[in-house]
């Protein structure tokens, strides 16, 4: 499979990755954020990551490394 497009879907608060075979992989940003301990600054950073680097957001969400990324950015 080759990836065609990845981006933030503001209507569903999700990251959608579309593939050439009409397969869509969706990550619910609300559920990802619900599992994180975020300050206001951390919420801003996570939102910016979803908008600016959606594939990195998905990678960190699936790896479970987003909390440590947020914690490092807040120090």
TIVEXRO-5817 format. One record per residue (C-alpha): x, y, z. Coordinates in steps of 0.05 Angstrom, whole numbers, plus 32768, in hexadecimal, padded with zeros to 4 digits. Example, Ala and Ser with C-alpha at 12.3 -4.5 7.8 and 13.67 -1.06 7.14 Angstrom:
BEGIN
80F67FA6809C;81117FEB808F;
END
This chain:
BEGIN
800080008000;801880467FF2;7FFF8081801C;7FDC80B77FF6;7FC980EB802A;7FCA80F78075;7FAB81318099;7F81814B80D2;7F36814480C9;7F17817F80EF;7ED1816380E7;7EE18123810D;7F1D813A8137;7F4781038119;7F8480F580EE;7F6F80D380AE;7FA280AD8083;7F88809C803E;7FA780668014;7FA4805A7FC9;7F77801D7FD2;7F4080497FF2;7F5380328038;7F4E8066806E;7F71805F80B1;7F56808F80E6;7F7380A2812A;7F4280C48159;7F6881008176;7F36810781AF;7F4580C181C8;7F8F80CB81C1;7F8D810B81EA;7F5F80EB821E;7F9780BB822F;7FCA80F3823A;7FD9811F8276;7FDB81638254;7FE481AA826B;7FCB81E48241;800F81E9821F;800F819E8213;7FCA81A181F3;7FE381D781C4;802081AD81B1;7FF7816F81A4;7FC48196817A;7FFC81B68152;801C81728146;7FDA8157812B;7FD2819180FB;801A819980E4;8036815280E7;7FFC812080E5;802680E380D6;805480F28111;801680FA813D;7FFC80B68127;804080958130;804680AF8178;7FFE809E8188;800880568171;804B804F8194;8031806D81D4;806A809F81D5;804180DF81D2;803F80EB821E;808A80E98223;808F811881E7;8060814A8208;80848144824B;80C781538229;80AB81908207;809081AE8248;80D281AF826D;
END
